[in-house]
């Protein structure tokens, strides 16, 4: 079921379009650049991909530009302030909006966990791997698809970020 939106509906919303082009650009750059993006890209280029990593970044850049054009089109067509959830709800329907909404939530959870894990790794490297050695000796995990030990520092960083 699609939602019918008219221009009069935008006056009922308490959300306003207050961000300018620079704000939106900086928000997009900030959300895509994580803590370990430079370290991870360098490690992958050195160990696995080699020069092909440049081609993958070019493909990702083109996909990001096309995604930005899609959001610009949605923003011009839908007279409400919103995000991917609102745009998909209005244009495609409830089921697609439901799936996209839960995908957004999953994206933010995984992003927060990966940033906390990177912070924990950086802190541990500053402390000469003392946290890694202590956690590995206290609670070793012998599973091929999990980490060698539970990272309690990343867990507490995630809790702090959740409550802030």
Secondary structure by P-SEA (a helix, b strand, c coil): cbbbbcaaaaaaccccccccaaaaaaaaaaaaccccaaaaaaaaaacccccaaaaaaaaaaaaaaaaaaaaaaaaaaccccccaaaaaaacccaaaaaaaaaaaaaaaaaaaaaaaaaaaaaaaaaacaaaaaaaaaacccccccccccccaaaaaaaaaaaac
